[in-house]
């Protein structure tokens, strides 16, 4: 019974972490290794741009990835 209760409590904390925020524009400042998802016209339909921050002097890593609409919410970036 304790294992079931513990599993229920842990699942309540982990489920909201699966939701990803999709920005309308790429953020100007992005911490090293921080990931931002951007709705960009350079990626095809049903895909978003995954931007990974880099340390000083290196370029950001940008990759188009598929992201389900149930996993993401669309918001605007705040500079």
mmCIF file of the N, C-alpha and C atoms, coordinates in Angstrom:
data_MODEL
# 
_entry.id   MODEL 
# 
loop_
_atom_site.group_PDB 
_atom_site.id 
_atom_site.type_symbol 
_atom_site.label_atom_id 
_atom_site.label_alt_id 
_atom_site.label_comp_id 
_atom_site.label_asym_id 
_atom_site.label_entity_id 
_atom_site.label_seq_id 
_atom_site.pdbx_PDB_ins_code 
_atom_site.Cartn_x 
_atom_site.Cartn_y 
_atom_site.Cartn_z 
_atom_site.occupancy 
_atom_site.B_iso_or_equiv 
_atom_site.pdbx_formal_charge 
_atom_site.auth_seq_id 
_atom_site.auth_comp_id 
_atom_site.auth_asym_id 
_atom_site.auth_atom_id 
_atom_site.pdbx_PDB_model_num 
ATOM 1   N N  . UNK A 1 1  ? 0.823  -1.186 0.000   1.00 0.00 ? 1  UNK A N  1 
ATOM 2   C CA . UNK A 1 1  ? 0.000  0.000  0.000   1.00 0.00 ? 1  UNK A CA 1 
ATOM 3   C C  . UNK A 1 1  ? 0.870  1.254  0.000   1.00 0.00 ? 1  UNK A C  1 
ATOM 4   N N  . UNK A 1 2  ? 1.980  1.224  0.741   1.00 0.00 ? 2  UNK A N  1 
ATOM 5   C CA . UNK A 1 2  ? 2.874  2.386  0.778   1.00 0.00 ? 2  UNK A CA 1 
ATOM 6   C C  . UNK A 1 2  ? 3.506  2.630  -0.586  1.00 0.00 ? 2  UNK A C  1 
ATOM 7   N N  . UNK A 1 3  ? 3.853  1.557  -1.284  1.00 0.00 ? 3  UNK A N  1 
ATOM 8   C CA . UNK A 1 3  ? 4.463  1.700  -2.604  1.00 0.00 ? 3  UNK A CA 1 
ATOM 9   C C  . UNK A 1 3  ? 3.484  2.347  -3.585  1.00 0.00 ? 3  UNK A C  1 
ATOM 10  N N  . UNK A 1 4  ? 2.225  1.972  -3.507  1.00 0.00 ? 4  UNK A N  1 
ATOM 11  C CA . UNK A 1 4  ? 1.206  2.564  -4.377  1.00 0.00 ? 4  UNK A CA 1 
ATOM 12  C C  . UNK A 1 4  ? 1.040  4.052  -4.072  1.00 0.00 ? 4  UNK A C  1 
ATOM 13  N N  . UNK A 1 5  ? 0.991  4.406  -2.803  1.00 0.00 ? 5  UNK A N  1 
ATOM 14  C CA . UNK A 1 5  ? 0.845  5.804  -2.413  1.00 0.00 ? 5  UNK A CA 1 
ATOM 15  C C  . UNK A 1 5  ? 2.060  6.623  -2.831  1.00 0.00 ? 5  UNK A C  1 
ATOM 16  N N  . UNK A 1 6  ? 3.243  6.057  -2.668  1.00 0.00 ? 6  UNK A N  1 
ATOM 17  C CA . UNK A 1 6  ? 4.463  6.742  -3.081  1.00 0.00 ? 6  UNK A CA 1 
ATOM 18  C C  . UNK A 1 6  ? 4.475  6.951  -4.595  1.00 0.00 ? 6  UNK A C  1 
ATOM 19  N N  . UNK A 1 7  ? 4.072  5.951  -5.347  1.00 0.00 ? 7  UNK A N  1 
ATOM 20  C CA . UNK A 1 7  ? 4.005  6.070  -6.804  1.00 0.00 ? 7  UNK A CA 1 
ATOM 21  C C  . UNK A 1 7  ? 3.009  7.121  -7.241  1.00 0.00 ? 7  UNK A C  1 
ATOM 22  N N  . UNK A 1 8  ? 1.895  7.204  -6.557  1.00 0.00 ? 8  UNK A N  1 
ATOM 23  C CA . UNK A 1 8  ? 0.877  8.202  -6.862  1.00 0.00 ? 8  UNK A CA 1 
ATOM 24  C C  . UNK A 1 8  ? 1.392  9.609  -6.594  1.00 0.00 ? 8  UNK A C  1 
ATOM 25  N N  . UNK A 1 9  ? 2.099  9.779  -5.505  1.00 0.00 ? 9  UNK A N  1 
ATOM 26  C CA . UNK A 1 9  ? 2.657  11.091 -5.160  1.00 0.00 ? 9  UNK A CA 1 
ATOM 27  C C  . UNK A 1 9  ? 3.734  11.496 -6.166  1.00 0.00 ? 9  UNK A C  1 
ATOM 28  N N  . UNK A 1 10 ? 4.611  10.577 -6.532  1.00 0.00 ? 10 UNK A N  1 
ATOM 29  C CA . UNK A 1 10 ? 5.669  10.888 -7.492  1.00 0.00 ? 10 UNK A CA 1 
ATOM 30  C C  . UNK A 1 10 ? 5.115  11.205 -8.873  1.00 0.00 ? 10 UNK A C  1 
ATOM 31  N N  . UNK A 1 11 ? 4.070  10.499 -9.282  1.00 0.00 ? 11 UNK A N  1 
ATOM 32  C CA . UNK A 1 11 ? 3.485  10.767 -10.598 1.00 0.00 ? 11 UNK A CA 1 
ATOM 33  C C  . UNK A 1 11 ? 2.812  12.135 -10.637 1.00 0.00 ? 11 UNK A C  1 
ATOM 34  N N  . UNK A 1 12 ? 2.315  12.615 -9.511  1.00 0.00 ? 12 UNK A N  1 
ATOM 35  C CA . UNK A 1 12 ? 1.702  13.942 -9.467  1.00 0.00 ? 12 UNK A CA 1 
ATOM 36  C C  . UNK A 1 12 ? 2.735  15.032 -9.712  1.00 0.00 ? 12 UNK A C  1 
ATOM 37  N N  . UNK A 1 13 ? 3.989  14.772 -9.329  1.00 0.00 ? 13 UNK A N  1 
ATOM 38  C CA . UNK A 1 13 ? 5.043  15.764 -9.537  1.00 0.00 ? 13 UNK A CA 1 
ATOM 39  C C  . UNK A 1 13 ? 5.703  15.644 -10.908 1.00 0.00 ? 13 UNK A C  1 
ATOM 40  N N  . UNK A 1 14 ? 5.744  14.468 -11.496 1.00 0.00 ? 14 UNK A N  1 
ATOM 41  C CA . UNK A 1 14 ? 6.458  14.283 -12.754 1.00 0.00 ? 14 UNK A CA 1 
ATOM 42  C C  . UNK A 1 14 ? 5.613  14.587 -13.979 1.00 0.00 ? 14 UNK A C  1 
ATOM 43  N N  . UNK A 1 15 ? 4.308  14.438 -13.936 1.00 0.00 ? 15 UNK A N  1 
ATOM 44  C CA . UNK A 1 15 ? 3.459  14.661 -15.105 1.00 0.00 ? 15 UNK A CA 1 
ATOM 45  C C  . UNK A 1 15 ? 3.547  16.097 -15.613 1.00 0.00 ? 15 UNK A C  1 
ATOM 46  N N  . UNK A 1 16 ? 3.494  17.144 -14.767 1.00 0.00 ? 16 UNK A N  1 
ATOM 47  C CA . UNK A 1 16 ? 3.609  18.505 -15.301 1.00 0.00 ? 16 UNK A CA 1 
ATOM 48  C C  . UNK A 1 16 ? 4.960  18.789 -15.942 1.00 0.00 ? 16 UNK A C  1 
ATOM 49  N N  . UNK A 1 17 ? 5.979  18.043 -15.627 1.00 0.00 ? 17 UNK A N  1 
ATOM 50  C CA . UNK A 1 17 ? 7.310  18.268 -16.212 1.00 0.00 ? 17 UNK A CA 1 
ATOM 51  C C  . UNK A 1 17 ? 7.367  17.856 -17.673 1.00 0.00 ? 17 UNK A C  1 
ATOM 52  N N  . UNK A 1 18 ? 6.449  17.013 -18.127 1.00 0.00 ? 18 UNK A N  1 
ATOM 53  C CA . UNK A 1 18 ? 6.468  16.572 -19.508 1.00 0.00 ? 18 UNK A CA 1 
ATOM 54  C C  . UNK A 1 18 ? 5.996  17.652 -20.471 1.00 0.00 ? 18 UNK A C  1 
ATOM 55  N N  . UNK A 1 19 ? 5.253  18.635 -20.013 1.00 0.00 ? 19 UNK A N  1 
ATOM 56  C CA . UNK A 1 19 ? 4.760  19.701 -20.875 1.00 0.00 ? 19 UNK A CA 1 
ATOM 57  C C  . UNK A 1 19 ? 5.910  20.624 -21.263 1.00 0.00 ? 19 UNK A C  1 
ATOM 58  N N  . UNK A 1 20 ? 6.011  20.938 -22.546 1.00 0.00 ? 20 UNK A N  1 
ATOM 59  C CA . UNK A 1 20 ? 7.049  21.826 -23.048 1.00 0.00 ? 20 UNK A CA 1 
ATOM 60  C C  . UNK A 1 20 ? 6.399  23.111 -23.530 1.00 0.00 ? 20 UNK A C  1 
ATOM 61  N N  . UNK A 1 21 ? 7.071  24.233 -23.325 1.00 0.00 ? 21 UNK A N  1 
ATOM 62  C CA . UNK A 1 21 ? 6.584  25.520 -23.787 1.00 0.00 ? 21 UNK A CA 1 
ATOM 63  C C  . UNK A 1 21 ? 7.216  25.819 -25.136 1.00 0.00 ? 21 UNK A C  1 
ATOM 64  N N  . UNK A 1 22 ? 6.386  26.172 -26.110 1.00 0.00 ? 22 UNK A N  1 
ATOM 65  C CA . UNK A 1 22 ? 6.869  26.515 -27.438 1.00 0.00 ? 22 UNK A CA 1 
ATOM 66  C C  . UNK A 1 22 ? 6.764  28.022 -27.600 1.00 0.00 ? 22 UNK A C  1 
ATOM 67  N N  . UNK A 1 23 ? 7.889  28.658 -27.887 1.00 0.00 ? 23 UNK A N  1 
ATOM 68  C CA . UNK A 1 23 ? 7.939  30.107 -28.040 1.00 0.00 ? 23 UNK A CA 1 
ATOM 69  C C  . UNK A 1 23 ? 7.649  30.506 -29.481 1.00 0.00 ? 23 UNK A C  1 
ATOM 70  N N  . UNK A 1 24 ? 7.189  31.746 -29.666 1.00 0.00 ? 24 UNK A N  1 
ATOM 71  C CA . UNK A 1 24 ? 6.923  32.249 -31.015 1.00 0.00 ? 24 UNK A CA 1 
ATOM 72  C C  . UNK A 1 24 ? 8.184  32.788 -31.671 1.00 0.00 ? 24 UNK A C  1 
ATOM 73  N N  . UNK A 1 25 ? 9.163  33.208 -30.866 1.00 0.00 ? 25 UNK A N  1 
ATOM 74  C CA . UNK A 1 25 ? 10.427 33.693 -31.408 1.00 0.00 ? 25 UNK A CA 1 
ATOM 75  C C  . UNK A 1 25 ? 11.572 33.198 -30.529 1.00 0.00 ? 25 UNK A C  1 
ATOM 76  N N  . UNK A 1 26 ? 12.755 33.135 -31.108 1.00 0.00 ? 26 UNK A N  1 
ATOM 77  C CA . UNK A 1 26 ? 13.919 32.639 -30.379 1.00 0.00 ? 26 UNK A CA 1 
ATOM 78  C C  . UNK A 1 26 ? 14.355 33.650 -29.323 1.00 0.00 ? 26 UNK A C  1 
ATOM 79  N N  . UNK A 1 27 ? 14.604 33.210 -28.096 1.00 0.00 ? 27 UNK A N  1 
ATOM 80  C CA . UNK A 1 27 ? 15.028 34.140 -27.046 1.00 0.00 ? 27 UNK A CA 1 
ATOM 81  C C  . UNK A 1 27 ? 16.414 34.711 -27.321 1.00 0.00 ? 27 UNK A C  1 
ATOM 82  N N  . UNK A 1 28 ? 16.605 35.977 -26.952 1.00 0.00 ? 28 UNK A N  1 
ATOM 83  C CA . UNK A 1 28 ? 17.905 36.616 -27.151 1.00 0.00 ? 28 UNK A CA 1 
ATOM 84  C C  . UNK A 1 28 ? 18.950 36.036 -26.212 1.00 0.00 ? 28 UNK A C  1 
ATOM 85  N N  . UNK A 1 29 ? 18.558 35.782 -24.966 1.00 0.00 ? 29 UNK A N  1 
ATOM 86  C CA . UNK A 1 29 ? 19.474 35.248 -23.960 1.00 0.00 ? 29 UNK A CA 1 
ATOM 87  C C  . UNK A 1 29 ? 19.044 33.830 -23.617 1.00 0.00 ? 29 UNK A C  1 
ATOM 88  N N  . UNK A 1 30 ? 19.987 32.909 -23.702 1.00 0.00 ? 30 UNK A N  1 
ATOM 89  C CA . UNK A 1 30 ? 19.724 31.508 -23.400 1.00 0.00 ? 30 UNK A CA 1 
ATOM 90  C C  . UNK A 1 30 ? 20.937 30.968 -22.653 1.00 0.00 ? 30 UNK A C  1 
ATOM 91  N N  . UNK A 1 31 ? 20.713 30.472 -21.455 1.00 0.00 ? 31 UNK A N  1 
ATOM 92  C CA . UNK A 1 31 ? 21.811 29.954 -20.631 1.00 0.00 ? 31 UNK A CA 1 
ATOM 93  C C  . UNK A 1 31 ? 22.462 28.748 -21.309 1.00 0.00 ? 31 UNK A C  1 
ATOM 94  N N  . UNK A 1 32 ? 23.728 28.498 -21.005 1.00 0.00 ? 32 UNK A N  1 
ATOM 95  C CA . UNK A 1 32 ? 24.396 27.326 -21.591 1.00 0.00 ? 32 UNK A CA 1 
ATOM 96  C C  . UNK A 1 32 ? 23.634 26.036 -21.282 1.00 0.00 ? 32 UNK A C  1 
ATOM 97  N N  . UNK A 1 33 ? 23.423 25.247 -22.312 1.00 0.00 ? 33 UNK A N  1 
ATOM 98  C CA . UNK A 1 33 ? 22.740 23.941 -22.237 1.00 0.00 ? 33 UNK A CA 1 
ATOM 99  C C  . UNK A 1 33 ? 21.249 24.046 -21.927 1.00 0.00 ? 33 UNK A C  1 
ATOM 100 N N  . UNK A 1 34 ? 20.701 25.247 -21.875 1.00 0.00 ? 34 UNK A N  1 
ATOM 101 C CA . UNK A 1 34 ? 19.250 25.421 -21.700 1.00 0.00 ? 34 UNK A CA 1 
ATOM 102 C C  . UNK A 1 34 ? 18.583 25.175 -23.044 1.00 0.00 ? 34 UNK A C  1 
ATOM 103 N N  . UNK A 1 35 ? 17.403 24.561 -23.027 1.00 0.00 ? 35 UNK A N  1 
ATOM 104 C CA . UNK A 1 35 ? 16.704 24.210 -24.259 1.00 0.00 ? 35 UNK A CA 1 
ATOM 105 C C  . UNK A 1 35 ? 15.435 25.044 -24.381 1.00 0.00 ? 35 UNK A C  1 
ATOM 106 N N  . UNK A 1 36 ? 15.207 25.579 -25.585 1.00 0.00 ? 36 UNK A N  1 
ATOM 107 C CA . UNK A 1 36 ? 13.990 26.321 -25.883 1.00 0.00 ? 36 UNK A CA 1 
ATOM 108 C C  . UNK A 1 36 ? 13.412 25.766 -27.177 1.00 0.00 ? 36 UNK A C  1 
ATOM 109 N N  . UNK A 1 37 ? 12.100 25.608 -27.221 1.00 0.00 ? 37 UNK A N  1 
ATOM 110 C CA . UNK A 1 37 ? 11.410 25.156 -28.425 1.00 0.00 ? 37 UNK A CA 1 
ATOM 111 C C  . UNK A 1 37 ? 10.762 26.370 -29.069 1.00 0.00 ? 37 UNK A C  1 
ATOM 112 N N  . UNK A 1 38 ? 11.003 26.552 -30.381 1.00 0.00 ? 38 UNK A N  1 
ATOM 113 C CA . UNK A 1 38 ? 10.531 27.731 -31.103 1.00 0.00 ? 38 UNK A CA 1 
ATOM 114 C C  . UNK A 1 38 ? 9.718  27.294 -32.310 1.00 0.00 ? 38 UNK A C  1 
ATOM 115 N N  . UNK A 1 39 ? 8.518  27.874 -32.460 1.00 0.00 ? 39 UNK A N  1 
ATOM 116 C CA . UNK A 1 39 ? 7.700  27.638 -33.646 1.00 0.00 ? 39 UNK A CA 1 
ATOM 117 C C  . UNK A 1 39 ? 8.291  28.488 -34.762 1.00 0.00 ? 39 UNK A C  1 
ATOM 118 N N  . UNK A 1 40 ? 8.997  27.855 -35.699 1.00 0.00 ? 40 UNK A N  1 
ATOM 119 C CA . UNK A 1 40 ? 9.752  28.562 -36.721 1.00 0.00 ? 40 UNK A CA 1 
ATOM 120 C C  . UNK A 1 40 ? 9.300  28.106 -38.102 1.00 0.00 ? 40 UNK A C  1 
ATOM 121 N N  . UNK A 1 41 ? 9.316  29.040 -39.061 1.00 0.00 ? 41 UNK A N  1 
ATOM 122 C CA . UNK A 1 41 ? 8.907  28.695 -40.424 1.00 0.00 ? 41 UNK A CA 1 
ATOM 123 C C  . UNK A 1 41 ? 9.972  27.871 -41.154 1.00 0.00 ? 41 UNK A C  1 
ATOM 124 N N  . UNK A 1 42 ? 11.184 27.800 -40.615 1.00 0.00 ? 42 UNK A N  1 
ATOM 125 C CA . UNK A 1 42 ? 12.243 27.014 -41.260 1.00 0.00 ? 42 UNK A CA 1 
ATOM 126 C C  . UNK A 1 42 ? 12.025 25.510 -41.107 1.00 0.00 ? 42 UNK A C  1 
ATOM 127 N N  . UNK A 1 43 ? 11.214 25.118 -40.131 1.00 0.00 ? 43 UNK A N  1 
ATOM 128 C CA . UNK A 1 43 ? 10.893 23.698 -39.936 1.00 0.00 ? 43 UNK A CA 1 
ATOM 129 C C  . UNK A 1 43 ? 9.561  23.385 -40.597 1.00 0.00 ? 43 UNK A C  1 
ATOM 130 N N  . UNK A 1 44 ? 9.375  22.160 -41.001 1.00 0.00 ? 44 UNK A N  1 
ATOM 131 C CA . UNK A 1 44 ? 8.155  21.741 -41.671 1.00 0.00 ? 44 UNK A CA 1 
ATOM 132 C C  . UNK A 1 44 ? 6.958  21.703 -40.734 1.00 0.00 ? 44 UNK A C  1 
ATOM 133 N N  . UNK A 1 45 ? 5.816  21.343 -41.294 1.00 0.00 ? 45 UNK A N  1 
ATOM 134 C CA . UNK A 1 45 ? 4.580  21.262 -40.517 1.00 0.00 ? 45 UNK A CA 1 
ATOM 135 C C  . UNK A 1 45 ? 4.689  20.178 -39.445 1.00 0.00 ? 45 UNK A C  1 
ATOM 136 N N  . UNK A 1 46 ? 4.229  20.485 -38.240 1.00 0.00 ? 46 UNK A N  1 
ATOM 137 C CA . UNK A 1 46 ? 4.275  19.533 -37.139 1.00 0.00 ? 46 UNK A CA 1 
ATOM 138 C C  . UNK A 1 46 ? 5.631  19.425 -36.475 1.00 0.00 ? 46 UNK A C  1 
ATOM 139 N N  . UNK A 1 47 ? 6.558  20.296 -36.842 1.00 0.00 ? 47 UNK A N  1 
ATOM 140 C CA . UNK A 1 47 ? 7.906  20.266 -36.268 1.00 0.00 ? 47 UNK A CA 1 
ATOM 141 C C  . UNK A 1 47 ? 8.225  21.638 -35.679 1.00 0.00 ? 47 UNK A C  1 
ATOM 142 N N  . UNK A 1 48 ? 9.055  21.656 -34.657 1.00 0.00 ? 48 UNK A N  1 
ATOM 143 C CA . UNK A 1 48 ? 9.502  22.887 -34.026 1.00 0.00 ? 48 UNK A CA 1 
ATOM 144 C C  . UNK A 1 48 ? 11.019 22.910 -33.978 1.00 0.00 ? 48 UNK A C  1 
ATOM 145 N N  . UNK A 1 49 ? 11.572 24.118 -33.824 1.00 0.00 ? 49 UNK A N  1 
ATOM 146 C CA . UNK A 1 49 ? 13.018 24.291 -33.746 1.00 0.00 ? 49 UNK A CA 1 
ATOM 147 C C  . UNK A 1 49 ? 13.452 24.134 -32.299 1.00 0.00 ? 49 UNK A C  1 
ATOM 148 N N  . UNK A 1 50 ? 14.361 23.203 -32.038 1.00 0.00 ? 50 UNK A N  1 
ATOM 149 C CA . UNK A 1 50 ? 14.915 22.983 -30.702 1.00 0.00 ? 50 UNK A CA 1 
ATOM 150 C C  . UNK A 1 50 ? 16.241 23.718 -30.631 1.00 0.00 ? 50 UNK A C  1 
ATOM 151 N N  . UNK A 1 51 ? 16.307 24.760 -29.790 1.00 0.00 ? 51 UNK A N  1 
ATOM 152 C CA . UNK A 1 51 ? 17.510 25.579 -29.662 1.00 0.00 ? 51 UNK A CA 1 
ATOM 153 C C  . UNK A 1 51 ? 18.162 25.264 -28.327 1.00 0.00 ? 51 UNK A C  1 
ATOM 154 N N  . UNK A 1 52 ? 19.451 24.920 -28.356 1.00 0.00 ? 52 UNK A N  1 
ATOM 155 C CA . UNK A 1 52 ? 20.202 24.614 -27.144 1.00 0.00 ? 52 UNK A CA 1 
ATOM 156 C C  . UNK A 1 52 ? 21.259 25.692 -26.949 1.00 0.00 ? 52 UNK A C  1 
ATOM 157 N N  . UNK A 1 53 ? 21.251 26.320 -25.771 1.00 0.00 ? 53 UNK A N  1 
ATOM 158 C CA . UNK A 1 53 ? 22.213 27.373 -25.465 1.00 0.00 ? 53 UNK A CA 1 
ATOM 159 C C  . UNK A 1 53 ? 23.628 26.830 -25.400 1.00 0.00 ? 53 UNK A C  1 
ATOM 160 N N  . UNK A 1 54 ? 24.598 27.715 -25.686 1.00 0.00 ? 54 UNK A N  1 
ATOM 161 C CA . UNK A 1 54 ? 26.008 27.305 -25.705 1.00 0.00 ? 54 UNK A CA 1 
ATOM 162 C C  . UNK A 1 54 ? 26.830 28.228 -24.813 1.00 0.00 ? 54 UNK A C  1 
ATOM 163 N N  . UNK A 1 55 ? 28.009 27.756 -24.458 1.00 0.00 ? 55 UNK A N  1 
ATOM 164 C CA . UNK A 1 55 ? 28.899 28.590 -23.661 1.00 0.00 ? 55 UNK A CA 1 
ATOM 165 C C  . UNK A 1 55 ? 29.467 29.696 -24.543 1.00 0.00 ? 55 UNK A C  1 
ATOM 166 N N  . UNK A 1 56 ? 30.033 30.695 -23.903 1.00 0.00 ? 56 UNK A N  1 
ATOM 167 C CA . UNK A 1 56 ? 30.541 31.875 -24.609 1.00 0.00 ? 56 UNK A CA 1 
ATOM 168 C C  . UNK A 1 56 ? 31.539 31.484 -25.704 1.00 0.00 ? 56 UNK A C  1 
ATOM 169 N N  . UNK A 1 57 ? 31.345 32.077 -26.879 1.00 0.00 ? 57 UNK A N  1 
ATOM 170 C CA . UNK A 1 57 ? 32.253 31.821 -27.993 1.00 0.00 ? 57 UNK A CA 1 
ATOM 171 C C  . UNK A 1 57 ? 31.801 30.714 -28.927 1.00 0.00 ? 57 UNK A C  1 
ATOM 172 N N  . UNK A 1 58 ? 30.804 29.944 -28.559 1.00 0.00 ? 58 UNK A N  1 
ATOM 173 C CA . UNK A 1 58 ? 30.295 28.870 -29.415 1.00 0.00 ? 58 UNK A CA 1 
ATOM 174 C C  . UNK A 1 58 ? 28.897 29.220 -29.908 1.00 0.00 ? 58 UNK A C  1 
ATOM 175 N N  . UNK A 1 59 ? 28.506 28.616 -31.028 1.00 0.00 ? 59 UNK A N  1 
ATOM 176 C CA . UNK A 1 59 ? 27.185 28.866 -31.595 1.00 0.00 ? 59 UNK A CA 1 
ATOM 177 C C  . UNK A 1 59 ? 26.145 27.962 -30.949 1.00 0.00 ? 59 UNK A C  1 
ATOM 178 N N  . UNK A 1 60 ? 24.908 28.444 -30.924 1.00 0.00 ? 60 UNK A N  1 
ATOM 179 C CA . UNK A 1 60 ? 23.802 27.633 -30.414 1.00 0.00 ? 60 UNK A CA 1 
ATOM 180 C C  . UNK A 1 60 ? 23.549 26.462 -31.354 1.00 0.00 ? 60 UNK A C  1 
ATOM 181 N N  . UNK A 1 61 ? 23.078 25.357 -30.791 1.00 0.00 ? 61 UNK A N  1 
ATOM 182 C CA . UNK A 1 61 ? 22.725 24.187 -31.582 1.00 0.00 ? 61 UNK A CA 1 
ATOM 183 C C  . UNK A 1 61 ? 21.242 24.283 -31.922 1.00 0.00 ? 61 UNK A C  1 
ATOM 184 N N  . UNK A 1 62 ? 20.895 24.181 -33.205 1.00 0.00 ? 62 UNK A N  1 
ATOM 185 C CA . UNK A 1 62 ? 19.505 24.290 -33.657 1.00 0.00 ? 62 UNK A CA 1 
ATOM 186 C C  . UNK A 1 62 ? 19.149 23.057 -34.471 1.00 0.00 ? 62 UNK A C  1 
ATOM 187 N N  . UNK A 1 63 ? 18.055 22.386 -34.071 1.00 0.00 ? 63 UNK A N  1 
ATOM 188 C CA . UNK A 1 63 ? 17.611 21.161 -34.730 1.00 0.00 ? 63 UNK A CA 1 
ATOM 189 C C  . UNK A 1 63 ? 16.087 21.180 -34.803 1.00 0.00 ? 63 UNK A C  1 
ATOM 190 N N  . UNK A 1 64 ? 15.528 20.749 -35.928 1.00 0.00 ? 64 UNK A N  1 
ATOM 191 C CA . UNK A 1 64 ? 14.078 20.614 -36.050 1.00 0.00 ? 64 UNK A CA 1 
ATOM 192 C C  . UNK A 1 64 ? 13.657 19.263 -35.471 1.00 0.00 ? 64 UNK A C  1 
ATOM 193 N N  . UNK A 1 65 ? 12.673 19.289 -34.574 1.00 0.00 ? 65 UNK A N  1 
ATOM 194 C CA . UNK A 1 65 ? 12.187 18.064 -33.946 1.00 0.00 ? 65 UNK A CA 1 
ATOM 195 C C  . UNK A 1 65 ? 10.668 18.034 -33.998 1.00 0.00 ? 65 UNK A C  1 
ATOM 196 N N  . UNK A 1 66 ? 10.101 16.839 -33.947 1.00 0.00 ? 66 UNK A N  1 
ATOM 197 C CA . UNK A 1 66 ? 8.660  16.683 -33.891 1.00 0.00 ? 66 UNK A CA 1 
ATOM 198 C C  . UNK A 1 66 ? 8.209  16.821 -32.443 1.00 0.00 ? 66 UNK A C  1 
ATOM 199 N N  . UNK A 1 67 ? 7.166  17.593 -32.219 1.00 0.00 ? 67 UNK A N  1 
ATOM 200 C CA . UNK A 1 67 ? 6.649  17.797 -30.876 1.00 0.00 ? 67 UNK A CA 1 
ATOM 201 C C  . UNK A 1 67 ? 5.137  17.780 -30.959 1.00 0.00 ? 67 UNK A C  1 
ATOM 202 N N  . UNK A 1 68 ? 4.494  16.854 -30.257 1.00 0.00 ? 68 UNK A N  1 
ATOM 203 C CA . UNK A 1 68 ? 3.052  16.725 -30.296 1.00 0.00 ? 68 UNK A CA 1 
ATOM 204 C C  . UNK A 1 68 ? 2.352  17.929 -29.698 1.00 0.00 ? 68 UNK A C  1 
ATOM 205 N N  . UNK A 1 69 ? 1.187  18.277 -30.237 1.00 0.00 ? 69 UNK A N  1 
ATOM 206 C CA . UNK A 1 69 ? 0.448  19.441 -29.742 1.00 0.00 ? 69 UNK A CA 1 
ATOM 207 C C  . UNK A 1 69 ? -0.065 19.216 -28.326 1.00 0.00 ? 69 UNK A C  1 
ATOM 208 N N  . UNK A 1 70 ? -0.249 17.971 -27.919 1.00 0.00 ? 70 UNK A N  1 
ATOM 209 C CA . UNK A 1 70 ? -0.702 17.684 -26.559 1.00 0.00 ? 70 UNK A CA 1 
ATOM 210 C C  . UNK A 1 70 ? 0.411  17.928 -25.545 1.00 0.00 ? 70 UNK A C  1 
ATOM 211 N N  . UNK A 1 71 ? 1.668  17.945 -25.986 1.00 0.00 ? 71 UNK A N  1 
ATOM 212 C CA . UNK A 1 71 ? 2.793  18.115 -25.087 1.00 0.00 ? 71 UNK A CA 1 
ATOM 213 C C  . UNK A 1 71 ? 3.232  19.566 -24.962 1.00 0.00 ? 71 UNK A C  1 
ATOM 214 N N  . UNK A 1 72 ? 2.704  20.453 -25.796 1.00 0.00 ? 72 UNK A N  1 
ATOM 215 C CA . UNK A 1 72 ? 3.244  21.812 -25.823 1.00 0.00 ? 72 UNK A CA 1 
ATOM 216 C C  . UNK A 1 72 ? 2.156  22.867 -25.733 1.00 0.00 ? 72 UNK A C  1 
ATOM 217 N N  . UNK A 1 73 ? 2.533  24.012 -25.216 1.00 0.00 ? 73 UNK A N  1 
ATOM 218 C CA . UNK A 1 73 ? 1.647  25.171 -25.209 1.00 0.00 ? 73 UNK A CA 1 
ATOM 219 C C  . UNK A 1 73 ? 2.384  26.313 -25.875 1.00 0.00 ? 73 UNK A C  1 
ATOM 220 N N  . UNK A 1 74 ? 1.670  27.123 -26.660 1.00 0.00 ? 74 UNK A N  1 
ATOM 221 C CA . UNK A 1 74 ? 2.271  28.187 -27.430 1.00 0.00 ? 74 UNK A CA 1 
ATOM 222 C C  . UNK A 1 74 ? 2.225  29.481 -26.631 1.00 0.00 ? 74 UNK A C  1 
ATOM 223 N N  . UNK A 1 75 ? 3.380  30.097 -26.398 1.00 0.00 ? 75 UNK A N  1 
ATOM 224 C CA . UNK A 1 75 ? 3.460  31.372 -25.684 1.00 0.00 ? 75 UNK A CA 1 
ATOM 225 C C  . UNK A 1 75 ? 4.392  32.296 -26.430 1.00 0.00 ? 75 UNK A C  1 
ATOM 226 N N  . UNK A 1 76 ? 4.371  33.568 -26.086 1.00 0.00 ? 76 UNK A N  1 
ATOM 227 C CA . UNK A 1 76 ? 5.285  34.517 -26.724 1.00 0.00 ? 76 UNK A CA 1 
ATOM 228 C C  . UNK A 1 76 ? 6.521  34.692 -25.867 1.00 0.00 ? 76 UNK A C  1 
ATOM 229 N N  . UNK A 1 77 ? 7.636  34.938 -26.518 1.00 0.00 ? 77 UNK A N  1 
ATOM 230 C CA . UNK A 1 77 ? 8.890  35.132 -25.804 1.00 0.00 ? 77 UNK A CA 1 
ATOM 231 C C  . UNK A 1 77 ? 8.940  36.542 -25.241 1.00 0.00 ? 77 UNK A C  1 
ATOM 232 N N  . UNK A 1 78 ? 9.469  36.693 -24.048 1.00 0.00 ? 78 UNK A N  1 
ATOM 233 C CA . UNK A 1 78 ? 9.621  38.004 -23.438 1.00 0.00 ? 78 UNK A CA 1 
ATOM 234 C C  . UNK A 1 78 ? 11.092 38.368 -23.437 1.00 0.00 ? 78 UNK A C  1 
ATOM 235 N N  . UNK A 1 79 ? 11.460 39.454 -24.089 1.00 0.00 ? 79 UNK A N  1 
ATOM 236 C CA . UNK A 1 79 ? 12.882 39.831 -24.151 1.00 0.00 ? 79 UNK A CA 1 
ATOM 237 C C  . UNK A 1 79 ? 13.400 40.367 -22.843 1.00 0.00 ? 79 UNK A C  1 
# 
